[in-house]
């Protein structure tokens, strides 16, 4: 199965970020890429909302999403 990465931009609410991480992990994503400039960082609140998914998968903090995708 090819790797599946979820790219997030402008997710600023920690509970929403945790929910997306939890869903991505459950659906088998290899990792998540967030935009450093305008997305919520991984905080204890995000970790709790993710139900541990933030610690079990790769979460990459990209400086600029378009450059990362190239």
Jmol script that loads the backbone (N, CA, C; Angstrom):
load data "model"
ATOM      1  N   UNK A   1       0.844  -1.181   0.000  1.00  0.00           N
ATOM      2  CA  UNK A   1       0.000   0.000   0.000  1.00  0.00           C
ATOM      3  C   UNK A   1       0.885   1.238   0.000  1.00  0.00           C
ATOM      4  N   UNK A   2       0.646   2.196  -0.909  1.00  0.00           N
ATOM      5  CA  UNK A   2       1.473   3.409  -0.940  1.00  0.00           C
ATOM      6  C   UNK A   2       1.213   4.275   0.294  1.00  0.00           C
ATOM      7  N   UNK A   3       2.202   5.054   0.702  1.00  0.00           N
ATOM      8  CA  UNK A   3       2.011   5.906   1.881  1.00  0.00           C
ATOM      9  C   UNK A   3       0.962   6.986   1.628  1.00  0.00           C
ATOM     10  N   UNK A   4       0.214   7.306   2.649  1.00  0.00           N
ATOM     11  CA  UNK A   4      -0.804   8.347   2.588  1.00  0.00           C
ATOM     12  C   UNK A   4      -0.440   9.427   3.598  1.00  0.00           C
ATOM     13  N   UNK A   5      -0.277  10.636   3.114  1.00  0.00           N
ATOM     14  CA  UNK A   5       0.028  11.767   3.982  1.00  0.00           C
ATOM     15  C   UNK A   5      -1.138  12.738   3.953  1.00  0.00           C
ATOM     16  N   UNK A   6      -1.481  13.277   5.101  1.00  0.00           N
ATOM     17  CA  UNK A   6      -2.536  14.278   5.219  1.00  0.00           C
ATOM     18  C   UNK A   6      -1.852  15.628   5.380  1.00  0.00           C
ATOM     19  N   UNK A   7      -2.253  16.604   4.554  1.00  0.00           N
ATOM     20  CA  UNK A   7      -1.676  17.949   4.610  1.00  0.00           C
ATOM     21  C   UNK A   7      -2.719  18.894   5.190  1.00  0.00           C
ATOM     22  N   UNK A   8      -2.336  19.586   6.257  1.00  0.00           N
ATOM     23  CA  UNK A   8      -3.248  20.504   6.944  1.00  0.00           C
ATOM     24  C   UNK A   8      -2.735  21.931   6.857  1.00  0.00           C
ATOM     25  N   UNK A   9      -3.643  22.844   6.575  1.00  0.00           N
ATOM     26  CA  UNK A   9      -3.281  24.257   6.514  1.00  0.00           C
ATOM     27  C   UNK A   9      -4.377  25.052   7.209  1.00  0.00           C
ATOM     28  N   UNK A  10      -4.004  25.938   8.058  1.00  0.00           N
ATOM     29  CA  UNK A  10      -4.897  26.835   8.777  1.00  0.00           C
ATOM     30  C   UNK A  10      -5.843  26.107   9.734  1.00  0.00           C
ATOM     31  N   UNK A  11      -5.377  25.033  10.341  1.00  0.00           N
ATOM     32  CA  UNK A  11      -6.144  24.394  11.423  1.00  0.00           C
ATOM     33  C   UNK A  11      -5.612  25.005  12.714  1.00  0.00           C
ATOM     34  N   UNK A  12      -6.345  25.959  13.245  1.00  0.00           N
ATOM     35  CA  UNK A  12      -5.836  26.733  14.382  1.00  0.00           C
ATOM     36  C   UNK A  12      -6.396  26.285  15.730  1.00  0.00           C
ATOM     37  N   UNK A  13      -7.468  25.525  15.725  1.00  0.00           N
ATOM     38  CA  UNK A  13      -8.064  25.078  16.981  1.00  0.00           C
ATOM     39  C   UNK A  13      -7.414  23.770  17.434  1.00  0.00           C
ATOM     40  N   UNK A  14      -6.883  23.716  18.658  1.00  0.00           N
ATOM     41  CA  UNK A  14      -6.203  22.506  19.127  1.00  0.00           C
ATOM     42  C   UNK A  14      -7.092  21.261  19.163  1.00  0.00           C
ATOM     43  N   UNK A  15      -8.368  21.430  19.482  1.00  0.00           N
ATOM     44  CA  UNK A  15      -9.268  20.282  19.513  1.00  0.00           C
ATOM     45  C   UNK A  15      -9.502  19.731  18.102  1.00  0.00           C
ATOM     46  N   UNK A  16      -9.643  20.642  17.126  1.00  0.00           N
ATOM     47  CA  UNK A  16      -9.808  20.204  15.736  1.00  0.00           C
ATOM     48  C   UNK A  16      -8.540  19.521  15.228  1.00  0.00           C
ATOM     49  N   UNK A  17      -7.387  20.068  15.582  1.00  0.00           N
ATOM     50  CA  UNK A  17      -6.123  19.460  15.161  1.00  0.00           C
ATOM     51  C   UNK A  17      -6.023  18.043  15.737  1.00  0.00           C
ATOM     52  N   UNK A  18      -6.356  17.891  16.996  1.00  0.00           N
ATOM     53  CA  UNK A  18      -6.322  16.569  17.611  1.00  0.00           C
ATOM     54  C   UNK A  18      -7.292  15.601  16.958  1.00  0.00           C
ATOM     55  N   UNK A  19      -8.478  16.086  16.620  1.00  0.00           N
ATOM     56  CA  UNK A  19      -9.474  15.235  15.976  1.00  0.00           C
ATOM     57  C   UNK A  19      -9.002  14.778  14.598  1.00  0.00           C
ATOM     58  N   UNK A  20      -8.381  15.674  13.850  1.00  0.00           N
ATOM     59  CA  UNK A  20      -7.863  15.300  12.529  1.00  0.00           C
ATOM     60  C   UNK A  20      -6.729  14.289  12.672  1.00  0.00           C
ATOM     61  N   UNK A  21      -5.833  14.495  13.625  1.00  0.00           N
ATOM     62  CA  UNK A  21      -4.745  13.539  13.848  1.00  0.00           C
ATOM     63  C   UNK A  21      -5.297  12.167  14.228  1.00  0.00           C
ATOM     64  N   UNK A  22      -6.286  12.154  15.087  1.00  0.00           N
ATOM     65  CA  UNK A  22      -6.910  10.900  15.512  1.00  0.00           C
ATOM     66  C   UNK A  22      -7.544  10.185  14.320  1.00  0.00           C
ATOM     67  N   UNK A  23      -8.259  10.928  13.494  1.00  0.00           N
ATOM     68  CA  UNK A  23      -8.899  10.344  12.311  1.00  0.00           C
ATOM     69  C   UNK A  23      -7.873   9.849  11.309  1.00  0.00           C
ATOM     70  N   UNK A  24      -6.829  10.639  11.082  1.00  0.00           N
ATOM     71  CA  UNK A  24      -5.791  10.244  10.132  1.00  0.00           C
ATOM     72  C   UNK A  24      -5.111   8.955  10.584  1.00  0.00           C
ATOM     73  N   UNK A  25      -4.840   8.855  11.858  1.00  0.00           N
ATOM     74  CA  UNK A  25      -4.212   7.641  12.391  1.00  0.00           C
ATOM     75  C   UNK A  25      -5.132   6.434  12.225  1.00  0.00           C
ATOM     76  N   UNK A  26      -6.392   6.605  12.572  1.00  0.00           N
ATOM     77  CA  UNK A  26      -7.363   5.513  12.463  1.00  0.00           C
ATOM     78  C   UNK A  26      -7.515   5.040  11.016  1.00  0.00           C
ATOM     79  N   UNK A  27      -7.448   5.986  10.063  1.00  0.00           N
ATOM     80  CA  UNK A  27      -7.625   5.645   8.652  1.00  0.00           C
ATOM     81  C   UNK A  27      -6.337   5.142   8.002  1.00  0.00           C
ATOM     82  N   UNK A  28      -5.246   5.079   8.767  1.00  0.00           N
ATOM     83  CA  UNK A  28      -4.016   4.488   8.264  1.00  0.00           C
ATOM     84  C   UNK A  28      -3.053   5.430   7.594  1.00  0.00           C
ATOM     85  N   UNK A  29      -3.175   6.723   7.833  1.00  0.00           N
ATOM     86  CA  UNK A  29      -2.236   7.680   7.238  1.00  0.00           C
ATOM     87  C   UNK A  29      -0.830   7.436   7.767  1.00  0.00           C
ATOM     88  N   UNK A  30       0.153   7.635   6.902  1.00  0.00           N
ATOM     89  CA  UNK A  30       1.556   7.478   7.301  1.00  0.00           C
ATOM     90  C   UNK A  30       2.022   8.641   8.157  1.00  0.00           C
ATOM     91  N   UNK A  31       1.456   9.807   7.905  1.00  0.00           N
ATOM     92  CA  UNK A  31       1.854  10.982   8.659  1.00  0.00           C
ATOM     93  C   UNK A  31       0.999  12.179   8.291  1.00  0.00           C
ATOM     94  N   UNK A  32       1.268  13.279   8.979  1.00  0.00           N
ATOM     95  CA  UNK A  32       0.545  14.526   8.765  1.00  0.00           C
ATOM     96  C   UNK A  32       1.563  15.640   8.604  1.00  0.00           C
ATOM     97  N   UNK A  33       1.281  16.531   7.661  1.00  0.00           N
ATOM     98  CA  UNK A  33       2.119  17.716   7.449  1.00  0.00           C
ATOM     99  C   UNK A  33       1.284  18.932   7.806  1.00  0.00           C
ATOM    100  N   UNK A  34       1.820  19.796   8.656  1.00  0.00           N
ATOM    101  CA  UNK A  34       1.135  21.035   9.014  1.00  0.00           C
ATOM    102  C   UNK A  34       1.985  22.213   8.579  1.00  0.00           C
ATOM    103  N   UNK A  35       1.345  23.361   8.434  1.00  0.00           N
ATOM    104  CA  UNK A  35       2.062  24.585   8.080  1.00  0.00           C
ATOM    105  C   UNK A  35       2.460  25.305   9.366  1.00  0.00           C
ATOM    106  N   UNK A  36       3.741  25.526   9.512  1.00  0.00           N
ATOM    107  CA  UNK A  36       4.264  26.138  10.736  1.00  0.00           C
ATOM    108  C   UNK A  36       3.674  27.523  10.988  1.00  0.00           C
ATOM    109  N   UNK A  37       3.419  28.267   9.914  1.00  0.00           N
ATOM    110  CA  UNK A  37       3.041  29.667  10.041  1.00  0.00           C
ATOM    111  C   UNK A  37       1.597  29.870  10.501  1.00  0.00           C
ATOM    112  N   UNK A  38       0.686  29.007  10.058  1.00  0.00           N
ATOM    113  CA  UNK A  38      -0.718  29.312  10.340  1.00  0.00           C
ATOM    114  C   UNK A  38      -1.522  28.104  10.810  1.00  0.00           C
ATOM    115  N   UNK A  39      -0.875  27.179  11.486  1.00  0.00           N
ATOM    116  CA  UNK A  39      -1.581  26.035  12.059  1.00  0.00           C
ATOM    117  C   UNK A  39      -1.204  25.874  13.529  1.00  0.00           C
ATOM    118  N   UNK A  40      -2.052  25.236  14.242  1.00  0.00           N
ATOM    119  CA  UNK A  40      -1.837  24.995  15.666  1.00  0.00           C
ATOM    120  C   UNK A  40      -0.637  24.056  15.869  1.00  0.00           C
ATOM    121  N   UNK A  41       0.278  24.395  16.763  1.00  0.00           N
ATOM    122  CA  UNK A  41       1.376  23.460  17.055  1.00  0.00           C
ATOM    123  C   UNK A  41       0.873  22.279  17.888  1.00  0.00           C
ATOM    124  N   UNK A  42       1.677  21.244  17.960  1.00  0.00           N
ATOM    125  CA  UNK A  42       1.312  20.089  18.785  1.00  0.00           C
ATOM    126  C   UNK A  42       1.546  20.471  20.251  1.00  0.00           C
ATOM    127  N   UNK A  43       0.473  20.571  20.983  1.00  0.00           N
ATOM    128  CA  UNK A  43       0.494  20.964  22.389  1.00  0.00           C
ATOM    129  C   UNK A  43      -0.120  19.822  23.217  1.00  0.00           C
ATOM    130  N   UNK A  44      -0.035  19.912  24.529  1.00  0.00           N
ATOM    131  CA  UNK A  44      -0.703  18.885  25.346  1.00  0.00           C
ATOM    132  C   UNK A  44      -2.201  18.765  25.052  1.00  0.00           C
ATOM    133  N   UNK A  45      -2.860  19.875  24.729  1.00  0.00           N
ATOM    134  CA  UNK A  45      -4.285  19.830  24.390  1.00  0.00           C
ATOM    135  C   UNK A  45      -4.510  19.039  23.107  1.00  0.00           C
ATOM    136  N   UNK A  46      -3.661  19.277  22.098  1.00  0.00           N
ATOM    137  CA  UNK A  46      -3.750  18.534  20.843  1.00  0.00           C
ATOM    138  C   UNK A  46      -3.510  17.056  21.108  1.00  0.00           C
ATOM    139  N   UNK A  47      -2.522  16.770  21.913  1.00  0.00           N
ATOM    140  CA  UNK A  47      -2.195  15.376  22.221  1.00  0.00           C
ATOM    141  C   UNK A  47      -3.362  14.667  22.893  1.00  0.00           C
ATOM    142  N   UNK A  48      -3.986  15.318  23.855  1.00  0.00           N
ATOM    143  CA  UNK A  48      -5.146  14.722  24.525  1.00  0.00           C
ATOM    144  C   UNK A  48      -6.301  14.520  23.546  1.00  0.00           C
ATOM    145  N   UNK A  49      -6.564  15.525  22.706  1.00  0.00           N
ATOM    146  CA  UNK A  49      -7.668  15.426  21.745  1.00  0.00           C
ATOM    147  C   UNK A  49      -7.403  14.343  20.696  1.00  0.00           C
ATOM    148  N   UNK A  50      -6.137  14.077  20.431  1.00  0.00           N
ATOM    149  CA  UNK A  50      -5.797  13.063  19.425  1.00  0.00           C
ATOM    150  C   UNK A  50      -5.853  11.647  19.998  1.00  0.00           C
ATOM    151  N   UNK A  51      -6.066  11.526  21.290  1.00  0.00           N
ATOM    152  CA  UNK A  51      -6.124  10.226  21.971  1.00  0.00           C
ATOM    153  C   UNK A  51      -4.847   9.422  21.748  1.00  0.00           C
ATOM    154  N   UNK A  52      -3.710  10.117  21.726  1.00  0.00           N
ATOM    155  CA  UNK A  52      -2.424   9.447  21.590  1.00  0.00           C
ATOM    156  C   UNK A  52      -1.917   9.313  20.169  1.00  0.00           C
ATOM    157  N   UNK A  53      -2.734   9.664  19.176  1.00  0.00           N
ATOM    158  CA  UNK A  53      -2.307   9.534  17.777  1.00  0.00           C
ATOM    159  C   UNK A  53      -1.129  10.455  17.463  1.00  0.00           C
ATOM    160  N   UNK A  54      -1.054  11.598  18.121  1.00  0.00           N
ATOM    161  CA  UNK A  54       0.051  12.539  17.873  1.00  0.00           C
ATOM    162  C   UNK A  54       1.397  11.922  18.217  1.00  0.00           C
ATOM    163  N   UNK A  55       1.398  10.980  19.158  1.00  0.00           N
ATOM    164  CA  UNK A  55       2.648  10.329  19.554  1.00  0.00           C
ATOM    165  C   UNK A  55       2.936   9.079  18.730  1.00  0.00           C
ATOM    166  N   UNK A  56       1.951   8.578  18.008  1.00  0.00           N
ATOM    167  CA  UNK A  56       2.120   7.317  17.276  1.00  0.00           C
ATOM    168  C   UNK A  56       2.391   7.499  15.789  1.00  0.00           C
ATOM    169  N   UNK A  57       2.279   8.715  15.287  1.00  0.00           N
ATOM    170  CA  UNK A  57       2.515   8.921  13.858  1.00  0.00           C
ATOM    171  C   UNK A  57       3.444  10.106  13.640  1.00  0.00           C
ATOM    172  N   UNK A  58       3.960  10.216  12.440  1.00  0.00           N
ATOM    173  CA  UNK A  58       4.855  11.319  12.097  1.00  0.00           C
ATOM    174  C   UNK A  58       4.013  12.565  11.868  1.00  0.00           C
ATOM    175  N   UNK A  59       4.383  13.650  12.541  1.00  0.00           N
ATOM    176  CA  UNK A  59       3.751  14.950  12.320  1.00  0.00           C
ATOM    177  C   UNK A  59       4.877  15.900  11.953  1.00  0.00           C
ATOM    178  N   UNK A  60       4.890  16.313  10.677  1.00  0.00           N
ATOM    179  CA  UNK A  60       5.955  17.187  10.180  1.00  0.00           C
ATOM    180  C   UNK A  60       5.444  18.614  10.121  1.00  0.00           C
ATOM    181  N   UNK A  61       6.252  19.526  10.612  1.00  0.00           N
ATOM    182  CA  UNK A  61       5.927  20.952  10.641  1.00  0.00           C
ATOM    183  C   UNK A  61       6.683  21.622   9.495  1.00  0.00           C
ATOM    184  N   UNK A  62       6.010  21.893   8.372  1.00  0.00           N
ATOM    185  CA  UNK A  62       6.665  22.481   7.195  1.00  0.00           C
ATOM    186  C   UNK A  62       6.625  23.995   7.258  1.00  0.00           C
ATOM    187  N   UNK A  63       7.704  24.596   6.785  1.00  0.00           N
ATOM    188  CA  UNK A  63       7.757  26.053   6.752  1.00  0.00           C
ATOM    189  C   UNK A  63       6.755  26.591   5.728  1.00  0.00           C
ATOM    190  N   UNK A  64       6.757  25.998   4.533  1.00  0.00           N
ATOM    191  CA  UNK A  64       5.825  26.383   3.472  1.00  0.00           C
ATOM    192  C   UNK A  64       5.319  25.108   2.804  1.00  0.00           C
ATOM    193  N   UNK A  65       4.014  24.929   2.795  1.00  0.00           N
ATOM    194  CA  UNK A  65       3.412  23.713   2.253  1.00  0.00           C
ATOM    195  C   UNK A  65       3.754  23.498   0.770  1.00  0.00           C
ATOM    196  N   UNK A  66       3.613  24.513  -0.115  1.00  0.00           N
ATOM    197  CA  UNK A  66       3.915  24.263  -1.533  1.00  0.00           C
ATOM    198  C   UNK A  66       5.353  23.794  -1.766  1.00  0.00           C
ATOM    199  N   UNK A  67       6.295  24.378  -1.051  1.00  0.00           N
ATOM    200  CA  UNK A  67       7.688  23.954  -1.198  1.00  0.00           C
ATOM    201  C   UNK A  67       7.879  22.535  -0.681  1.00  0.00           C
ATOM    202  N   UNK A  68       7.224  22.195   0.398  1.00  0.00           N
ATOM    203  CA  UNK A  68       7.339  20.840   0.947  1.00  0.00           C
ATOM    204  C   UNK A  68       6.800  19.807  -0.040  1.00  0.00           C
ATOM    205  N   UNK A  69       5.692  20.126  -0.689  1.00  0.00           N
ATOM    206  CA  UNK A  69       5.069  19.171  -1.595  1.00  0.00           C
ATOM    207  C   UNK A  69       5.894  18.938  -2.866  1.00  0.00           C
ATOM    208  N   UNK A  70       6.733  19.880  -3.219  1.00  0.00           N
ATOM    209  CA  UNK A  70       7.583  19.678  -4.408  1.00  0.00           C
ATOM    210  C   UNK A  70       8.718  18.775  -4.046  1.00  0.00           C
TER     211      UNK A  70
END
end "model"
wireframe off; spacefill off
backbone 0.3
color backbone group
